[in-house]
Amino acid sequence: MILPFDQAGKPMSYFAGKVAVVTGAGSGIGRALAQALNAAGCLLEISDINAESLEETRSLLGNPDVPCESRQLDVSDRGAIEQWAADIDARYSRVDIVINNAGVALTGSAEDNSYEDIEWLMNINFWGVVYGCKSFLPLLRKSNGAHLVNISSLFGIIAVPTQSAYHAAKFAVRGYTESLRQELADSNIHVCCVHPGGIKTNIARSGRIEADDEEKAEFHARFDEMAKTTPESAAAQILSAMERKHPRLLIGRDAKWVTLISRLFPTSYPRILKWLGPADMLEAPERSPANRQ
């Protein structure tokens, strides 16, 4: 049992002593979440497909007295996630927090995107979330008060050109999470769907894009201009949403006002957003037919 005050009489963090699972912890929001949870006294189980980046995250944790276990993991590998959950169960016999954060990007027209690239993205961005939920739900049920957080996107609410596969996955995460939240409404598990707007991460640079080097550089520059929220700010908002048990979290002013516009103008918002600018900034540069593969 976690006491509200430590031995020195200081108030303890809401997260102190809890066991948290975070995927995609090698960079961006995942790394910031690991750092914030570690600072709050949370026992960590973190994963990423990039072992070097994951080790760098471990080196950046500021509270070395709090246990942290890391595992190189591909979230699209169902067996690997199930084994990870089994190992954590053997170690702690419960999990209090699961944050399905791992994700990748794919930019290109629906016509040009290959089946292989679309399957690659869906296996990570959607099936990785499903595997994370189903593998860890039995452990979350063992907690006195659990949190399941799935990271969707502003692009799980609105759509823009050249992001069809990414939209498909993030809309799916949103629907899956909202249904799951209703199914678990009377349980010990709080469910939250997170919709970040533009976040200063490497997802655009590490994703796949149908463009030449010059066009990629232009797209990355426009993404950097649009991304206003830091991963640290996003992580702090996610932790606050868990503590307050919010069912949905919009991160960034862009996510909030774009969502409002899409609700007010459900069919005409693409024209409005293009006129205002932000959606157009996220489009990949136009490619001539000669450059298409």
C-alpha positions in Angstrom: 0.0 0.0 0.0 1.4 3.4 -1.0 1.1 6.0 1.8 0.2 9.6 1.0 3.3 10.9 2.8 6.9 9.6 2.9 8.9 9.0 6.0 10.1 12.6 6.1 6.5 13.8 6.1 6.6 15.1 2.5 3.6 14.5 0.2 4.2 11.7 -2.2 3.5 11.7 -5.9 0.3 10.1 -7.1 2.5 7.9 -9.2 5.0 6.8 -6.5 5.3 3.1 -6.3 3.1 2.3 -9.3 4.3 0.0 -12.0 4.1 1.6 -15.5 4.5 0.2 -18.9 5.5 2.6 -21.8 6.1 1.6 -25.4 8.1 3.7 -27.8 10.1 5.1 -24.9 13.3 5.6 -27.0 12.4 9.1 -28.1 9.8 11.8 -28.2 6.7 11.6 -26.0 7.6 8.1 -24.8 11.0 9.2 -23.5 9.5 12.3 -21.8 6.9 10.0 -20.2 9.6 7.7 -18.9 11.5 10.7 -17.4 8.4 12.2 -15.8 7.2 8.9 -14.3 10.7 8.1 -13.0 10.9 11.5 -11.4 7.5 10.8 -9.8 8.7 7.6 -8.3 7.1 5.2 -10.7 8.6 1.7 -11.3 9.2 1.5 -15.1 8.9 -1.1 -17.8 9.9 0.6 -21.0 10.4 -0.7 -24.6 11.4 0.5 -28.0 12.4 -1.1 -31.3 15.7 0.9 -31.2 17.9 -0.6 -28.5 20.4 2.3 -28.6 17.7 5.0 -28.2 16.2 3.0 -25.4 19.5 2.8 -23.5 19.8 6.6 -24.0 16.4 7.0 -22.3 17.6 5.0 -19.4 20.7 7.1 -19.0 18.5 10.2 -18.9 16.4 9.1 -16.0 17.0 11.4 -13.1 15.9 9.1 -10.2 18.3 6.1 -10.2 16.8 4.7 -7.0 13.6 3.8 -8.8 13.7 0.5 -10.7 13.6 0.6 -14.5 13.6 -2.4 -16.8 13.9 -2.0 -20.5 13.3 -4.3 -23.5 14.0 -4.0 -27.2 10.6 -4.8 -28.6 8.7 -4.5 -31.9 5.1 -3.8 -30.9 3.8 -5.4 -34.1 5.1 -8.7 -32.7 2.2 -10.1 -30.7 4.2 -12.9 -29.2 6.9 -10.5 -28.0 4.4 -8.3 -26.3 2.6 -11.3 -24.7 6.0 -12.5 -23.4 6.9 -9.1 -22.1 3.6 -9.0 -20.2 4.2 -12.5 -18.7 7.7 -11.4 -17.6 6.3 -8.3 -15.9 3.6 -10.4 -14.2 6.2 -12.7 -12.8 8.2 -9.7 -11.5 5.4 -7.5 -10.0 2.2 -9.6 -10.3 0.4 -6.4 -11.5 0.6 -3.3 -13.7 -0.9 0.0 -12.7 -0.3 2.0 -15.9 0.0 1.0 -19.5 0.7 3.7 -22.1 0.6 2.4 -25.7 2.7 5.2 -27.3 4.8 3.5 -30.0 4.1 4.8 -33.5 5.4 5.5 -37.0 4.6 7.8 -39.9 3.9 7.3 -43.6 3.4 10.1 -46.0 2.2 9.8 -49.6 -1.0 9.6 -51.5 -3.4 6.7 -51.0 -2.8 5.8 -54.7 1.0 5.7 -54.3 1.4 4.1 -50.9 2.3 0.5 -51.3 0.4 -2.3 -49.6 3.6 -3.2 -47.7 4.0 0.3 -46.3 0.4 0.5 -45.3 0.6 -2.9 -43.6 3.8 -1.9 -41.8 2.1 1.2 -40.4 -1.1 -0.5 -39.4 0.8 -3.4 -37.7 2.6 -0.8 -35.5 0.1 2.0 -35.0 -3.1 0.0 -34.6 -2.2 -3.7 -33.9 0.5 -2.6 -31.6 -2.1 -0.8 -29.5 -4.5 -3.8 -29.6 -1.7 -6.2 -28.5 -0.7 -3.8 -25.7 -4.3 -3.6 -24.4 -5.1 -7.3 -24.6 -1.8 -8.5 -23.2 -1.8 -6.1 -20.2 -5.5 -6.0 -19.3 -5.2 -9.0 -17.0 -2.4 -7.3 -15.1 -4.2 -4.0 -15.0 -7.2 -5.8 -13.4 -4.9 -6.7 -10.5 -4.2 -3.1 -9.7 -6.2 -1.1 -7.1 -6.6 1.7 -9.5 -5.2 1.3 -13.1 -4.8 3.5 -16.1 -4.8 2.5 -19.8 -3.7 5.3 -22.1 -3.7 4.9 -25.9 -2.0 7.6 -28.0 -4.1 8.5 -31.0 -3.5 11.8 -32.7 -5.2 15.0 -33.9 -5.1 12.9 -37.1 -7.5 10.5 -35.4 -10.1 13.4 -35.4 -9.5 15.2 -38.7 -8.0 14.1 -42.1 -5.7 15.8 -44.6 -4.2 14.7 -47.9 -1.1 12.4 -48.0 -1.9 10.9 -44.6 -4.5 8.3 -45.4 -2.7 5.3 -43.8 -1.8 7.2 -40.7 -5.4 8.5 -40.4 -6.7 5.0 -40.8 -4.6 3.8 -37.9 -5.3 6.7 -35.6 -9.0 6.8 -36.3 -9.0 3.1 -35.5 -7.1 3.6 -32.2 -9.7 6.3 -31.3 -12.7 4.0 -32.0 -11.1 1.0 -30.3 -10.2 3.0 -27.2 -13.6 4.8 -26.9 -15.4 1.4 -27.1 -13.0 -0.1 -24.6 -13.5 2.8 -22.2 -17.3 2.1 -22.2 -16.7 -1.6 -21.6 -14.5 -0.9 -18.6 -16.5 2.0 -17.2 -17.5 0.0 -14.1 -14.1 -1.5 -13.5 -10.9 -0.5 -11.7 -9.4 0.6 -15.0 -9.5 4.3 -16.2 -9.1 4.5 -20.0 -7.9 7.6 -21.8 -7.5 8.4 -25.5 -4.8 11.0 -26.2 -4.9 13.2 -29.3 -1.6 15.2 -29.6 -1.4 18.0 -32.2 2.0 19.0 -33.5 4.7 17.7 -31.2 8.4 18.3 -31.6 9.5 14.7 -32.2 11.3 12.8 -34.8 8.3 10.8 -36.0 8.2 12.7 -39.4 12.0 12.1 -40.0 11.9 8.5 -39.0 8.8 7.7 -41.0 8.4 6.7 -44.6 7.7 9.3 -47.3 7.2 9.1 -51.0 9.4 12.0 -52.1 13.0 12.8 -53.1 15.6 14.2 -50.7 14.8 17.9 -51.5 11.0 17.3 -51.1 11.6 15.4 -47.8 13.7 18.3 -46.4 10.9 20.8 -47.4 8.3 18.6 -45.7 10.4 18.2 -42.5 10.9 22.0 -42.3 7.1 22.6 -42.6 6.5 19.9 -39.9 9.0 21.6 -37.6 7.3 24.9 -38.1 3.9 23.4 -37.3 5.0 21.4 -34.2 4.8 23.8 -31.3 4.4 21.5 -28.2 7.4 19.9 -26.6 7.4 16.2 -25.6 7.9 17.2 -22.0 4.8 19.4 -22.0 2.8 16.5 -23.7 4.0 14.1 -21.0 3.1 16.4 -18.2 -0.4 16.8 -19.6 -0.8 13.0 -20.0 0.2 12.4 -16.4 -2.3 15.1 -15.3 -5.1 13.5 -17.4 -4.4 10.2 -15.7 -4.5 11.6 -12.2 -7.7 13.5 -13.0 -9.1 10.5 -14.9 -10.0 12.4 -18.0 -11.4 10.1 -20.7 -9.9 12.2 -23.6 -7.0 14.6 -23.9 -6.3 17.0 -26.6 -2.7 18.2 -26.5 -1.8 21.6 -28.0 -3.8 24.7 -29.0 -3.7 23.4 -32.5 -5.4 20.1 -31.5 -8.1 22.0 -29.6 -9.1 24.6 -32.2 -8.8 22.2 -35.1 -11.1 19.8 -33.3 -13.6 22.5 -32.6 -13.6 23.6 -36.3 -14.1 19.9 -37.4 -17.1 19.6 -35.0 -18.7 22.9 -36.2 -18.0 22.1 -39.9 -17.8 18.3 -40.2 -17.8 18.3 -44.0 -16.3 21.7 -44.9 -13.4 21.8 -42.4 -10.8 20.7 -45.0 -11.4 23.8 -47.0 -11.3 26.0 -43.8 -8.1 24.4 -42.5 -6.4 24.8 -45.9 -7.3 28.5 -45.9 -6.0 28.9 -42.4 -2.8 27.1 -43.1 -1.9 24.3 -40.6 -3.4 21.4 -42.5 -1.6 22.5 -45.7 1.7 22.6 -43.8 1.3 18.9 -43.1 0.8 17.9 -46.7 3.7 16.3 -48.5 5.1 18.4 -51.4 3.4 17.8 -54.7 5.1 15.3 -56.9 5.1 15.4 -60.7 3.9 12.2 -62.5 7.5 11.6 -63.7 8.7 11.3 -60.1 6.0 8.8 -59.0 7.0 5.2 -58.6 
